[in-house]
Amino acid sequence: MPPKVTVKSTFDFKLMARRAPKITALGINGVADILRDDMKGGVARGQDIRGGKLEPLEPSTVRSKRRKGSPTARKPLLDTGRMIGAGAQRGRTGIFVKIRANAKRLSAMITVPQNRQLIGTVHNEGDGQPMRRFFYIIGIDKVTRPRAKMDKVLNLTTQKIARSARK
């Protein structure tokens, strides 16, 4: 015989169903922000998405960057700031959350500016150049570095959904 279950709270599941999409969207946007910040921070530290050191630049690239007056001539992916950006979202510089989740569309999209997408792909995938994986590809890459932060956001989201329907 199964053990008795005692319920100490009453839930309105119709209310939960109405509130869950909005709360879930907030959680998805929180995860998108964590991934964006992790990718930017990784490049700033000289790490790829797996935590390894980014492939060093060729000497000819370093010389070219120095001639142009780059203060970060030896650092991969850091020069003008257009690839990873300084944090501005509205100006679409660097990695940004292009599409944010809402109650009707429970997905978000992180990208780089359109004028950086081709060169971003070359850096991320190698494509005849040294591979410098700075951008997560969902479904391919296992997200490990920001995992604890993401898990916390998702756990809090689940708790908020449960609390939203408590009578």
Sequence and secondary structure as in RCSB ss.txt:
>XXXX:A:sequence
MPPKVTVKSTFDFKLMARRAPKITALGINGVADILRDDMKGGVARGQDIRGGKLEPLEPSTVRSKRRKGSPTARK
PLLDTGRMIGAGAQRGRTGIFVKIRANAKRLSAMITVPQNRQLIGTVHNEGDGQPMRRFFYIIGIDKVTRPRAKM
DKVLNLTTQKIARSARK
>XXXX:A:secstr
        S B HHHHHHHHHHHHHHHHHHHHHHHHHHHHHHHHHTB TTS B     HHHHHHHHHTT TTTTS
TT SSSTTT SS TTTT SSEEEE   SS    EEE  GGGHHHHHHHHH TTS     S  TTTS   TTHHHH
HHHHHHHHHHHHHHTB 
